[in-house]
Amino acid sequence: MREEELTLEKKEYISLLFLLYGEVLTESIKRRMRQFYLDDFSLSEIAENEKVSRNAIHESLRNGAQKLMKLEKKSWVKKNYKNLT
């Protein structure tokens, strides 16, 4: 149960970062992150819609999240995330 809570917290955090900084991402990564983090599509659903492998979607999401977290390092969101929720 605790592990699921951390996963949900991380998903919420990345969703917030996406809303704040998503415009810096490529269109394909932005589309995939929107579907996964905001529209609650599964990796398989996104892969099927885009006719690519599930692994390709996973890598796009991972790369997008890493880029967003790197951008966020110097911002106030990281320090104040708990106050926002």
N, C-alpha and C positions, 0 to 999 in steps of 0.2 A: 504494500500500500504506500509506504513512504516513497519508494522509487517512482511510482506513478505521479505522486504529488510534485516531485522534483521535475519530472518530465512536463507536466502541465504548466508549472511555473516557468520553465524555460521556454515552452511554446508561447506562453503569454508574453514573455519578455521579448522574444524575437518578433512576435506580431507587432508589438509596440515600436520596436526599432524599424520594422518594415514600414509602418505608417509614417514614421518621422523621416526616414532616410531612403525609402524605396526608390525614389526617382533617380538615384545614382546608378541603379542596377541596369543591366541590359534588359531589353524587352522580354526575352525568353525567360530569364531568371525571375523578373518581376511578375510575369504571368504565372509561373509555376509557384512562386511563393504566395501570391495572392490566393491561388486555388487551395494550396495546402494550409496556410496559416489563417486565412480569413474565411474561406468558403468551406473549409473542413473536408476537402477531397482527400482520398487516400492516395498513396504513391501509385498504386496500381491503376486507379481511375485516371490520374493525370497522365501516366505512361500510355494508357490505352487511347486517351483523347489525342495525344501528341504523336502517337505511333513511334515511340521510342521505348527503350528498356526502363524497367523500374529503377535499375542502378543509375541510369543517366539522370533520372529525376532526383534521386537521392543525392548525387554529386552536385547537381545544380543548387539544391536547397542548402547543402552544406557550404558550398562556396559562397552563396548569397548571404547566409547567416554569418559566416566568417567576415565577409566584407562589411556588413552592417555593424558587427561588434567592434571591428577595427576603427570604423568611423566614430563610433560612440565612445570610445575610450576616453576622449578628452571632453566629453559633454557632461552636462549636469544630470542626465537621465540615469546613468549608472548609480550615482550617489543617492538619488532621490526616488528610485523605482518603488521601494516599499511604501513610500508616502503617497504614491500615485494609485496604488491598488486598494 
